[in-house]
């Protein structure tokens, strides 16, 4: 991005970063979605914002984005990163757990809204193919805006939050088929479908143009399965040797951009290639670490995308026909909301849940710009009318926080006392809900996992050694690569619903780090940690563990137990005395935490051992 007229390079990038650093935090402070901050920044920094005042105050030109085309080009990466992250989240287990709402309510909503909106556009004089593309694009809602708005209101874990997420997940799944459908419609339109002089003989060659895309898609999947796991395993080994997190970040960026470019070369969209790469990585042990590595880039590049959307909002067109533009935005929002409400009731949701879900999903979404943009590129969408629709879609996205507020007010009046359905009424309980997290899956961690499995307790293990992770996964264990000392990794692994955390690593400093990270997220959680010796055990109790298990003490107790049993002492008496002595040690460790009476720990231990 360059500045025209002297003064330096990368001016537009500097302006965007300044907006991200000023406007977005301001919106956060006002408890407004950061996405709306980026949209507002785009309007302000675009040709219809401060640029209008540049004639009277030339210095304002430095506060505007002069090359909107480059911003929009860069924003494609933001959409690709969003789809990549969605792909990472779409594990088979998650889809299976929410299959009723995702594949029932969600896909029904997409189909019903597409047909209804396409019908409206046909009555507005649009050709059938163009109306179909417009209907598919506007049938989707905004994952990037709705989910943060729901999170800010504390509604994610409610019945409405789960239903909303399920529908958004179904819409995300529908993006790839819709993009392929747009390509098919373009081929059919080019072959003359719908005209009086249509020759069915040319339909075959038109569809044959999709063959390169199908081959490219197949190659992307096959190469991804063959290459991705070995590549990340190699990067993880390098990281384990102390060569830094940056290599993992670079590999993650390479996968997103490389898959997108490969998909483009095959005639597909960059976002579709990124989605496939995410789906392939979701089945590997590196999924959690990749999510953490890619998250900052996704947020920033999505910001570029929404700034581009804000820049594209033509205020002159709005001023020229405000009734038409705002009327179209209101029409599509109300029509979608009404259909979603009906679908939600049809699938068994109560009025309270259906109202809230319908209102927040009524406005258009970010993928409208992707799908309608593809329709423009393929030449099957009317440019003038599509631009009007995009302006109306942009305005509707701005109303999502308002729709959430309206939902709150309506619920207080319409159904103030109506109880929500329990989550079990909506979906099959997730296989990872209430699991035990095992940090470190070496010799000790593996044994802990085996004992948990033997007693019917689900677990998820985390280990920073790629060879250990590979071995565990080959044996069918639910183990992922990552650094559990990072709170982001613990969150990704479901610590908010975990029943316990067991830290089995033999590196005392790393054990301390994991304990601190865990306690910062879940002060109430059962936390059991392996300690090197009695001093380390005392330190772990000070950090807040439920139980610390020092290796030296446990080895002494095990030796004493075996000796007594071999000498003929009854097993029941031996086990009772061992448990009694273990409890005594635990009390001593807790009393000798650093800062209290740590100096008398060794003497207390010796006196206990002499008894």
C-alpha positions as CSV (number, residue, x, y, z in Angstrom):
1,X,0.0,0.0,0.0
2,X,1.6,3.3,-1.1
3,X,0.7,6.9,-0.6
4,X,0.2,9.1,-3.8
5,X,1.8,12.5,-3.8
6,X,4.8,12.0,-1.6
7,X,5.2,11.4,2.0
8,X,6.1,7.8,2.3
9,X,5.0,4.2,1.8
10,X,2.4,2.1,3.4
11,X,0.2,5.0,4.5
12,X,-3.0,3.0,4.2
13,X,-1.6,0.2,6.4
14,X,-0.6,2.8,9.0
15,X,-4.1,4.3,8.9
16,X,-5.7,0.9,9.3
17,X,-3.5,0.0,12.2
18,X,-4.2,3.4,13.8
19,X,-8.0,2.7,13.5
20,X,-7.5,-0.8,15.0
21,X,-5.6,0.7,17.9
22,X,-8.0,3.6,18.5
23,X,-11.5,3.1,17.2
24,X,-11.9,-0.6,18.1
25,X,-10.7,-0.2,21.7
26,X,-13.2,2.8,22.0
27,X,-16.0,0.5,20.8
28,X,-14.9,-2.1,23.3
29,X,-15.0,0.5,26.1
30,X,-18.6,1.3,25.1
31,X,-19.4,-2.4,25.1
32,X,-20.1,-2.5,21.4
33,X,-18.9,-5.3,19.1
34,X,-15.4,-4.6,17.8
35,X,-16.6,-5.7,14.3
36,X,-18.9,-2.7,14.3
37,X,-15.9,-0.7,15.2
38,X,-14.1,-1.9,12.1
39,X,-17.2,-1.2,10.0
40,X,-17.5,2.3,11.4
41,X,-13.8,2.9,10.8
42,X,-14.2,1.8,7.2
43,X,-17.0,4.3,6.7
44,X,-15.0,7.1,8.4
45,X,-11.8,6.3,6.5
46,X,-13.4,5.7,3.2
47,X,-14.3,8.1,0.3
48,X,-17.6,9.1,1.9
49,X,-16.0,9.9,5.3
50,X,-13.1,12.2,6.1
51,X,-12.1,12.3,2.4
52,X,-15.1,14.6,1.9
53,X,-13.5,17.2,4.1
54,X,-10.0,16.9,2.6
55,X,-10.7,19.9,0.2
56,X,-11.1,22.3,3.1
57,X,-8.6,20.5,5.4
58,X,-5.9,18.8,3.2
59,X,-4.2,17.2,6.2
60,X,-7.3,14.9,6.6
61,X,-6.2,13.1,3.5
62,X,-3.5,11.5,5.7
63,X,-6.3,10.0,7.8
64,X,-8.1,8.3,4.9
65,X,-7.5,5.1,3.0
66,X,-6.7,6.0,-0.6
67,X,-6.5,2.6,-2.2
68,X,-9.7,0.7,-1.3
69,X,-9.0,-1.9,-3.9
70,X,-5.8,-3.1,-2.1
71,X,-7.7,-3.2,1.2
72,X,-10.4,-5.4,-0.4
73,X,-7.7,-7.6,-1.9
74,X,-6.0,-8.0,1.4
75,X,-9.4,-8.7,3.1
76,X,-9.7,-11.9,1.1
77,X,-7.0,-13.3,3.5
78,X,-9.2,-12.3,6.4
79,X,-12.1,-14.4,5.0
80,X,-9.7,-17.3,4.3
81,X,-8.5,-17.2,7.9
82,X,-12.0,-17.2,9.2
83,X,-12.9,-20.2,7.2
84,X,-9.7,-21.9,8.2
85,X,-10.6,-21.4,11.9
86,X,-14.1,-22.7,11.2
87,X,-12.6,-25.8,9.5
88,X,-10.5,-26.4,12.6
89,X,-13.6,-26.3,14.8
90,X,-15.6,-28.7,12.6
91,X,-14.5,-32.0,14.0
92,X,-16.6,-35.1,13.4
93,X,-17.3,-35.4,17.1
94,X,-18.6,-31.8,17.4
95,X,-20.9,-32.3,14.3
96,X,-22.2,-35.6,15.7
97,X,-23.0,-34.0,19.1
98,X,-25.0,-31.2,17.5
99,X,-26.3,-33.1,14.5
100,X,-30.0,-32.5,15.2
101,X,-29.7,-28.7,15.2
102,X,-26.9,-28.4,12.7
103,X,-28.2,-30.7,10.0
104,X,-31.9,-30.3,10.8
105,X,-32.7,-26.8,11.9
106,X,-29.6,-25.2,10.4
107,X,-29.7,-26.6,6.9
108,X,-33.5,-26.2,6.8
109,X,-33.1,-22.5,7.6
110,X,-30.6,-22.1,4.8
111,X,-32.8,-23.8,2.3
112,X,-36.0,-22.0,3.3
113,X,-34.4,-18.5,3.4
114,X,-32.7,-19.1,0.1
115,X,-36.0,-20.0,-1.6
116,X,-37.9,-17.2,0.0
117,X,-35.4,-14.5,-0.7
118,X,-34.8,-15.7,-4.3
119,X,-38.6,-15.6,-4.9
120,X,-38.7,-12.0,-3.6
121,X,-35.9,-11.0,-6.0
122,X,-37.6,-12.7,-8.9
123,X,-40.7,-10.5,-8.2
124,X,-38.3,-7.5,-8.1
125,X,-37.4,-8.3,-11.7
126,X,-34.2,-10.2,-11.4
127,X,-33.4,-13.2,-13.6
128,X,-33.8,-16.6,-11.9
129,X,-30.1,-17.4,-11.8
130,X,-29.2,-13.9,-10.4
131,X,-32.1,-14.2,-7.8
132,X,-30.8,-17.6,-6.7
133,X,-27.3,-16.2,-6.1
134,X,-28.7,-13.3,-4.2
135,X,-30.9,-15.6,-2.1
136,X,-28.0,-17.9,-1.2
137,X,-25.8,-15.0,-0.2
138,X,-28.3,-13.3,2.0
139,X,-29.6,-16.5,3.6
140,X,-26.4,-16.7,5.7
141,X,-25.9,-14.7,8.9
142,X,-22.8,-13.1,10.5
143,X,-20.8,-15.5,12.6
144,X,-18.1,-12.8,13.1
145,X,-20.6,-10.4,14.6
146,X,-23.3,-12.6,16.2
147,X,-21.1,-14.8,18.3
148,X,-19.2,-11.8,19.9
149,X,-22.5,-10.1,20.6
150,X,-23.9,-13.2,22.2
151,X,-20.7,-13.7,24.3
152,X,-20.8,-10.1,25.5
153,X,-24.4,-10.7,26.8
154,X,-23.4,-14.0,28.4
155,X,-25.8,-16.0,26.2
156,X,-23.4,-18.5,24.6
157,X,-24.2,-21.3,27.0
158,X,-27.9,-20.8,27.0
159,X,-30.4,-22.7,24.9
160,X,-30.6,-19.8,22.5
161,X,-26.8,-19.5,22.3
162,X,-26.5,-23.2,21.4
163,X,-29.3,-23.0,18.8
164,X,-27.7,-19.9,17.3
165,X,-24.3,-21.5,17.2
166,X,-25.7,-24.6,15.6
167,X,-27.4,-22.6,12.8
168,X,-24.3,-20.6,12.2
169,X,-22.3,-23.8,12.0
170,X,-24.7,-25.1,9.4
171,X,-24.4,-21.9,7.5
172,X,-20.6,-22.1,7.6
173,X,-20.8,-25.7,6.3
174,X,-23.0,-24.4,3.5
175,X,-20.5,-21.8,2.3
176,X,-18.4,-24.3,0.3
177,X,-21.4,-25.9,-1.5
178,X,-22.8,-22.5,-2.2
179,X,-19.6,-21.3,-3.8
180,X,-19.5,-24.4,-6.0
181,X,-23.2,-23.9,-6.9
182,X,-22.4,-20.4,-8.0
183,X,-19.7,-21.8,-10.3
184,X,-22.2,-24.4,-11.7
185,X,-24.9,-21.7,-12.2
186,X,-22.4,-19.6,-14.1
187,X,-21.6,-22.6,-16.4
188,X,-25.3,-23.2,-16.9
189,X,-26.0,-19.6,-17.6
190,X,-23.1,-19.4,-20.1
191,X,-24.5,-22.5,-21.9
192,X,-27.8,-20.7,-22.4
193,X,-30.0,-22.4,-19.8
194,X,-33.3,-20.5,-19.6
195,X,-33.1,-19.1,-23.2
196,X,-35.4,-20.1,-26.1
197,X,-32.4,-21.0,-28.2
198,X,-30.8,-23.2,-25.5
199,X,-29.1,-26.3,-27.0
200,X,-29.0,-29.2,-24.5
201,X,-26.0,-30.6,-26.3
202,X,-23.8,-27.8,-24.9
203,X,-24.7,-28.6,-21.3
204,X,-22.2,-31.4,-21.1
205,X,-19.2,-29.2,-22.2
206,X,-20.4,-26.5,-19.8
207,X,-20.4,-28.9,-16.8
208,X,-17.1,-30.3,-18.1
209,X,-15.5,-26.9,-17.2
210,X,-15.9,-27.9,-13.5
211,X,-13.7,-30.9,-13.9
212,X,-10.4,-28.9,-13.2
213,X,-12.0,-27.6,-10.0
214,X,-13.0,-31.1,-8.9
215,X,-9.5,-32.5,-9.7
216,X,-7.9,-29.5,-7.8
217,X,-10.2,-30.2,-4.8
218,X,-9.3,-33.9,-4.8
219,X,-5.6,-33.1,-5.0
220,X,-5.9,-30.6,-2.2
221,X,-7.5,-33.2,0.1
222,X,-5.1,-36.0,-0.8
223,X,-1.9,-33.8,-0.6
224,X,-3.2,-32.3,2.7
225,X,-3.6,-35.7,4.3
226,X,-0.2,-36.8,3.1
227,X,1.8,-33.6,3.9
228,X,0.2,-31.7,6.8
229,X,0.8,-34.1,9.7
230,X,4.5,-34.8,8.8
231,X,5.1,-31.1,8.2
232,X,3.8,-30.0,11.6
233,X,5.4,-32.9,13.3
234,X,8.8,-31.7,11.9
235,X,8.0,-28.1,13.0
236,X,7.0,-29.4,16.5
237,X,10.3,-31.3,16.9
238,X,12.2,-28.1,15.9
239,X,10.2,-26.2,18.5
240,X,10.9,-28.8,21.1
241,X,14.6,-28.2,20.5
242,X,14.1,-24.6,21.5
243,X,13.9,-23.0,18.0
244,X,10.9,-20.9,18.9
245,X,7.1,-20.4,18.4
246,X,7.7,-18.4,15.2
247,X,8.3,-21.5,13.2
248,X,4.9,-22.9,14.1
249,X,3.2,-19.6,13.3
250,X,5.0,-19.5,9.9
251,X,3.9,-23.1,9.1
252,X,0.3,-22.2,10.0
253,X,0.4,-19.1,7.8
254,X,1.9,-21.2,5.0
255,X,-1.0,-23.7,5.2
256,X,-3.7,-21.1,5.0
257,X,-2.2,-19.0,2.2
258,X,-0.8,-22.0,0.3
259,X,-4.1,-23.9,0.4
260,X,-5.9,-20.7,-0.7
261,X,-3.6,-20.1,-3.6
262,X,-3.8,-23.7,-4.7
263,X,-7.6,-23.5,-4.6
264,X,-7.5,-20.4,-6.7
265,X,-5.2,-22.1,-9.2
266,X,-7.8,-24.8,-9.6
267,X,-10.6,-22.3,-10.2
268,X,-12.0,-22.4,-6.7
269,X,-12.0,-19.6,-4.1
270,X,-9.2,-18.9,-1.6
271,X,-11.7,-19.2,1.3
272,X,-12.7,-22.7,0.1
273,X,-9.1,-23.9,0.0
274,X,-8.5,-22.5,3.5
275,X,-11.7,-24.3,4.8
276,X,-10.4,-27.6,3.4
277,X,-7.0,-27.1,5.1
278,X,-8.8,-26.4,8.4
279,X,-10.9,-29.5,8.1
280,X,-7.8,-31.7,7.4
281,X,-5.9,-30.2,10.3
282,X,-8.9,-30.6,12.6
283,X,-8.2,-34.4,12.6
284,X,-4.6,-34.0,13.7
285,X,-3.0,-33.7,17.1
286,X,-1.7,-30.1,16.2
287,X,-5.2,-28.6,15.9
288,X,-5.2,-26.8,19.3
289,X,-1.7,-25.3,18.8
290,X,-2.5,-24.1,15.3
291,X,-5.7,-22.4,16.6
292,X,-3.7,-20.4,19.1
293,X,-1.0,-19.5,16.6
294,X,-3.4,-18.3,13.9
295,X,-5.9,-16.4,16.1
296,X,-4.2,-13.0,16.2
297,X,-3.7,-12.9,12.4
298,X,-7.4,-14.0,11.9
299,X,-8.6,-11.1,14.0
300,X,-6.5,-8.5,12.3
301,X,-7.2,-9.7,8.8
302,X,-10.9,-10.0,9.5
303,X,-10.6,-6.4,10.7
304,X,-9.2,-5.5,7.2
305,X,-12.2,-7.3,5.7
306,X,-14.7,-5.3,7.7
307,X,-12.9,-2.1,7.1
308,X,-13.2,-2.9,3.4
309,X,-16.9,-3.5,3.9
310,X,-17.3,-0.2,5.6
311,X,-15.4,1.6,2.8
312,X,-17.7,0.0,0.2
313,X,-20.8,1.5,1.9
314,X,-21.7,4.1,-0.7
315,X,-23.4,6.9,1.3
316,X,-24.2,8.7,-1.9
317,X,-26.3,5.7,-3.0
318,X,-28.0,5.6,0.4
319,X,-28.7,9.3,0.2
320,X,-30.1,9.0,-3.3
321,X,-32.6,6.3,-2.4
322,X,-32.8,6.0,1.4
323,X,-36.3,4.5,1.4
324,X,-35.3,1.8,-1.1
325,X,-32.0,0.9,0.6
326,X,-33.3,0.9,4.2
327,X,-36.5,-0.8,3.0
328,X,-34.6,-3.6,1.4
329,X,-32.4,-4.0,4.5
330,X,-35.6,-4.2,6.7
331,X,-37.3,-6.6,4.3
332,X,-34.5,-9.1,4.2
333,X,-34.0,-8.9,8.0
334,X,-37.7,-9.3,8.9
335,X,-38.2,-12.0,6.3
336,X,-35.3,-14.1,7.5
337,X,-36.2,-13.5,11.2
338,X,-39.8,-14.7,10.5
339,X,-38.6,-17.8,8.7
340,X,-36.0,-18.7,11.3
341,X,-38.6,-18.2,14.1
342,X,-40.9,-20.6,12.2
343,X,-38.2,-23.2,11.6
344,X,-37.1,-23.0,15.3
345,X,-40.6,-23.7,16.5
346,X,-40.9,-26.5,13.9
347,X,-37.8,-28.1,15.4
348,X,-39.1,-28.0,18.9
349,X,-37.6,-24.8,20.4
350,X,-39.8,-22.8,22.7
351,X,-41.0,-19.2,21.9
352,X,-38.3,-17.6,24.1
353,X,-35.4,-19.4,22.3
354,X,-36.9,-19.0,18.9
355,X,-37.4,-15.2,19.3
356,X,-33.9,-14.6,20.4
357,X,-32.3,-16.9,17.8
358,X,-34.4,-15.4,14.9
359,X,-33.7,-11.8,15.8
360,X,-29.9,-12.0,16.0
361,X,-29.7,-14.2,12.8
362,X,-32.1,-12.0,10.8
363,X,-29.5,-9.6,9.4
364,X,-27.1,-10.6,6.6
365,X,-23.6,-11.9,7.2
366,X,-20.1,-11.4,6.0
367,X,-20.3,-14.2,3.5
368,X,-22.9,-12.3,1.5
369,X,-20.0,-10.2,0.2
370,X,-18.0,-13.3,-0.7
371,X,-20.9,-15.1,-2.4
372,X,-22.3,-12.1,-4.2
373,X,-18.8,-11.1,-5.2
374,X,-18.3,-14.5,-6.7
375,X,-21.6,-14.0,-8.6
376,X,-20.3,-10.7,-9.9
377,X,-17.0,-12.3,-11.0
378,X,-18.9,-15.1,-12.8
379,X,-21.1,-12.5,-14.5
380,X,-24.4,-13.9,-13.3
381,X,-25.4,-11.1,-10.9
382,X,-26.6,-7.7,-12.0
383,X,-23.9,-5.3,-10.9
384,X,-26.1,-2.3,-10.2
385,X,-28.8,-4.2,-8.3
386,X,-26.2,-6.4,-6.5
387,X,-24.4,-3.2,-5.2
388,X,-27.7,-2.0,-3.8
389,X,-28.3,-5.3,-2.1
390,X,-24.7,-5.2,-0.7
391,X,-25.4,-1.8,0.8
392,X,-28.6,-3.0,2.3
393,X,-26.7,-6.1,3.7
394,X,-24.1,-3.8,5.2
395,X,-26.7,-1.7,6.9
396,X,-28.4,-4.8,8.3
397,X,-25.1,-6.1,9.8
398,X,-24.8,-2.8,11.7
399,X,-28.2,-3.6,13.3
400,X,-27.2,-6.9,14.9
401,X,-26.4,-5.4,18.4
402,X,-29.7,-3.5,18.2
403,X,-31.5,-6.7,17.3
404,X,-30.0,-8.4,20.4
405,X,-31.2,-5.5,22.6
406,X,-34.7,-5.8,21.0
407,X,-34.6,-9.6,21.8
408,X,-33.9,-8.8,25.4
409,X,-36.8,-6.4,25.7
410,X,-39.2,-8.7,23.9
411,X,-38.3,-11.6,26.1
412,X,-38.9,-9.5,29.2
413,X,-42.5,-8.7,28.0
414,X,-43.5,-11.8,26.0
415,X,-42.0,-14.6,28.0
416,X,-40.5,-13.3,31.2
417,X,-41.0,-16.5,33.2
418,X,-40.8,-19.2,30.5
419,X,-38.0,-21.6,31.4
420,X,-35.4,-22.5,28.8
421,X,-35.1,-26.1,27.6
422,X,-32.2,-27.9,29.1
423,X,-29.2,-28.4,26.7
424,X,-29.9,-32.1,26.6
425,X,-33.2,-31.4,24.8
426,X,-31.3,-29.9,22.0
427,X,-28.2,-32.0,21.4
428,X,-26.4,-35.1,22.4
429,X,-23.9,-34.3,25.2
430,X,-20.4,-33.6,23.9
431,X,-17.9,-36.4,24.3
432,X,-15.5,-33.9,25.8
433,X,-17.9,-32.5,28.4
434,X,-16.8,-33.3,32.0
435,X,-13.5,-34.9,30.9
436,X,-10.2,-35.1,32.8
437,X,-7.3,-33.1,31.3
438,X,-3.9,-34.9,31.6
439,X,-1.0,-32.6,31.1
440,X,2.0,-34.7,30.0
441,X,1.4,-38.1,28.3
442,X,4.7,-39.9,29.0
443,X,5.1,-43.0,31.2
444,X,3.1,-41.5,34.1
445,X,0.5,-39.7,32.1
446,X,-0.2,-42.8,30.0
447,X,-0.8,-44.9,33.1
448,X,-3.2,-42.3,34.5
449,X,-5.1,-42.3,31.2
450,X,-5.3,-46.1,31.2
451,X,-6.7,-46.2,34.7
452,X,-9.2,-43.5,33.9
453,X,-10.3,-45.4,30.8
454,X,-10.6,-48.6,32.9
455,X,-13.0,-46.9,35.2
456,X,-15.1,-45.2,32.4
457,X,-13.7,-41.7,32.8
458,X,-13.1,-39.7,29.6
459,X,-9.8,-37.8,29.3
460,X,-8.0,-35.5,26.9
461,X,-4.2,-35.4,27.1
462,X,-1.8,-32.5,26.2
463,X,1.9,-33.0,25.5
464,X,4.7,-30.8,24.0
465,X,6.7,-33.7,22.7
466,X,5.5,-34.5,19.1
467,X,6.9,-38.1,19.2
468,X,4.9,-38.8,22.4
469,X,1.8,-37.3,20.9
470,X,2.2,-39.4,17.7
471,X,2.7,-42.6,19.7
472,X,-0.4,-41.9,21.8
473,X,-2.6,-41.1,18.9
474,X,-1.4,-44.2,17.0
475,X,-2.6,-46.2,20.0
476,X,-6.0,-44.4,19.9
477,X,-5.5,-42.0,22.8
478,X,-7.2,-38.6,22.7
479,X,-4.0,-36.6,22.9
480,X,-3.1,-33.3,21.3
481,X,0.2,-31.4,20.8
482,X,0.5,-28.1,22.7
483,X,1.9,-26.1,25.6
484,X,-0.5,-26.4,28.5
485,X,1.3,-23.6,30.3
486,X,-0.6,-21.2,28.0
487,X,-4.1,-20.4,29.1
488,X,-5.2,-20.3,25.5
489,X,-4.3,-23.9,25.1
490,X,-6.2,-24.9,28.3
491,X,-9.3,-23.0,27.1
492,X,-9.1,-24.7,23.7
493,X,-8.9,-28.1,25.4
494,X,-12.1,-27.4,27.3
495,X,-10.9,-26.5,30.8
496,X,-14.2,-24.7,31.4
497,X,-16.1,-28.0,31.5
498,X,-13.3,-30.3,32.7
499,X,-13.8,-32.2,36.0
500,X,-10.1,-32.4,36.9
501,X,-6.6,-31.6,35.7
502,X,-3.7,-34.0,36.3
503,X,-0.2,-32.7,35.7
504,X,2.3,-35.5,35.3
505,X,5.4,-33.8,33.8
506,X,8.7,-34.3,35.5
507,X,9.9,-30.7,34.9
508,X,9.2,-28.8,38.2
509,X,9.2,-25.4,36.6
510,X,6.8,-26.4,33.9
511,X,4.5,-28.1,36.4
512,X,4.4,-24.8,38.3
513,X,3.6,-22.9,35.2
514,X,0.7,-25.2,34.3
515,X,-0.7,-25.1,37.8
516,X,-0.6,-21.3,37.8
517,X,-2.3,-21.1,34.4
518,X,-5.0,-23.7,35.5
519,X,-5.8,-21.9,38.7
520,X,-6.1,-18.5,36.9
521,X,-8.9,-20.1,34.8
522,X,-10.6,-22.5,37.3
523,X,-10.0,-21.8,41.0
524,X,-12.6,-24.5,41.9
525,X,-11.2,-27.3,39.8
526,X,-9.7,-30.5,41.1
527,X,-5.9,-30.1,40.4
528,X,-3.5,-32.9,41.1
529,X,0.2,-32.4,40.2
530,X,3.4,-34.5,40.3
531,X,6.1,-33.1,42.5
532,X,9.8,-33.7,42.3
533,X,10.3,-33.8,46.1
534,X,8.9,-32.5,49.4
535,X,10.0,-28.9,48.8
536,X,8.4,-28.9,45.4
537,X,5.2,-30.4,46.9
538,X,5.0,-27.6,49.5
539,X,5.4,-25.0,46.7
540,X,2.6,-26.6,44.6
541,X,0.3,-26.5,47.6
542,X,1.1,-22.8,47.9
543,X,0.2,-22.4,44.2
544,X,-3.2,-24.0,44.9
545,X,-3.1,-27.6,43.9
546,X,-5.7,-30.0,45.4
547,X,-3.1,-32.7,45.8
548,X,0.7,-32.8,45.2
549,X,2.3,-36.2,44.7
550,X,6.1,-36.1,45.4
551,X,8.1,-38.8,43.7
552,X,10.5,-39.5,46.5
553,X,7.7,-39.9,49.1
554,X,5.6,-42.1,47.0
555,X,8.6,-44.3,46.2
556,X,9.3,-44.7,49.9
557,X,5.7,-45.6,50.6
558,X,5.6,-48.1,47.8
559,X,8.8,-49.8,49.0
560,X,7.4,-49.9,52.6
561,X,4.1,-51.4,51.3
562,X,5.8,-54.2,49.3
563,X,8.2,-55.0,52.2
564,X,5.5,-55.3,54.8
565,X,3.3,-57.4,52.5
566,X,6.2,-59.7,51.7
567,X,6.9,-60.1,55.4
568,X,3.4,-61.4,55.9
569,X,1.7,-58.4,57.4
570,X,-2.0,-58.5,56.4
571,X,-2.7,-56.4,53.2
572,X,-5.6,-54.5,54.9
573,X,-3.4,-53.3,57.7
574,X,-0.6,-52.3,55.4
575,X,-2.9,-50.3,53.1
576,X,-4.5,-48.6,56.1
577,X,-1.2,-47.6,57.5
578,X,0.1,-46.4,54.1
579,X,-3.0,-44.2,53.6
580,X,-2.6,-42.8,57.1
581,X,1.1,-42.0,56.5
582,X,0.2,-40.4,53.1
583,X,-2.4,-38.2,54.8
584,X,0.2,-37.2,57.4
585,X,2.7,-36.2,54.7
586,X,0.0,-34.2,53.0
587,X,-0.7,-32.2,56.1
588,X,3.0,-31.6,56.6
589,X,3.4,-30.3,53.1
590,X,0.4,-28.0,53.4
591,X,1.7,-26.6,56.7
592,X,5.2,-26.1,55.3
593,X,4.1,-24.0,52.3
594,X,6.6,-21.2,51.4
595,X,6.1,-18.2,53.5
596,X,4.8,-20.1,56.5
597,X,7.0,-22.7,58.3
598,X,9.0,-24.1,55.4
599,X,12.2,-24.3,57.6
600,X,10.8,-27.1,59.8
601,X,9.7,-29.3,56.9
602,X,12.7,-31.7,56.9
603,X,12.6,-32.2,60.7
604,X,8.8,-32.9,60.5
605,X,9.4,-35.4,57.7
606,X,12.2,-37.2,59.7
607,X,10.0,-37.4,62.8
608,X,7.1,-38.8,60.7
609,X,9.4,-41.5,59.2
610,X,10.7,-42.5,62.6
611,X,7.2,-43.1,64.0
